[in-house]
Amino acid sequence: EAILSGNRRHFYSYDLGANKLVKQGAILGHYDERNLSKLEVSSMRNGKLMAVACADSGYILVLGQESKKLLFDLKMNGSC
């Protein structure tokens, strides 16, 4: 699976095996986030987490790799 993100509210997940592209909408609870370009997929827990560092708000959003849903968020002092 490949995750494609950019300077948008949404991102795409591409399933290589099924040759299918799925648009993932805005992240629940963080609709005002406009830049998901800093998305990282974790190697911890067998790669079941991915994180987005939101440059404007200072939040780090942690998403489930399989569900693409928000698990929890972390707030930094200031912005990224």
C-alpha positions in Angstrom: 0.0 0.0 0.0 1.2 3.5 -0.8 0.0 6.7 0.9 -0.1 9.9 -1.2 -0.4 13.2 0.6 0.2 16.8 -0.2 -0.9 20.4 0.6 -4.6 19.3 0.9 -7.1 18.3 3.5 -7.3 14.8 2.1 -4.9 12.1 1.2 -5.0 9.0 -1.0 -4.2 5.4 -0.3 -3.2 3.2 -3.2 -3.6 -0.6 -2.9 -0.9 -2.0 -5.1 -2.3 -5.6 -5.2 -5.9 -4.5 -6.1 -4.7 -1.5 -8.3 -7.2 0.6 -6.4 -6.9 4.3 -5.4 -9.1 5.5 -2.5 -9.5 9.1 -1.4 -9.5 9.5 2.3 -11.4 12.7 3.3 -10.6 15.2 6.0 -9.6 13.8 9.3 -12.5 13.6 11.8 -12.3 16.3 14.4 -9.6 18.2 12.5 -11.5 19.5 9.5 -9.6 22.8 9.6 -6.2 21.2 8.9 -5.3 22.2 5.3 -1.8 20.7 4.9 -1.2 17.0 5.3 2.1 17.0 3.4 4.1 15.9 6.5 2.8 12.3 6.7 5.0 9.6 8.2 4.2 5.8 8.4 5.6 4.3 11.6 7.7 1.2 11.7 6.6 0.5 15.3 3.8 -2.0 16.1 4.3 -3.7 12.8 3.6 -0.5 10.9 0.0 -0.1 12.2 0.3 3.6 12.9 0.9 6.7 10.7 1.3 10.3 11.9 0.7 13.6 10.3 2.5 16.7 11.6 0.2 19.7 11.0 2.4 22.7 10.4 -0.2 25.4 11.1 -1.9 24.2 14.3 1.0 22.3 16.0 -0.9 19.0 16.2 0.5 15.6 15.5 -2.4 13.4 14.4 -1.9 9.6 14.9 -4.0 7.5 12.5 -4.5 3.7 12.3 -2.8 2.3 9.2 -5.7 0.0 8.3 -8.7 2.1 9.2 -7.1 5.5 8.3 -9.1 7.0 11.2 -7.8 9.2 14.0 -6.7 7.3 17.1 -5.4 10.3 19.1 -3.7 13.6 18.7 -0.8 15.3 20.4 -0.5 19.1 20.8 2.8 20.8 20.6 3.6 24.3 21.9 3.6 26.5 18.8 3.7 25.1 15.2 5.8 22.5 13.4 
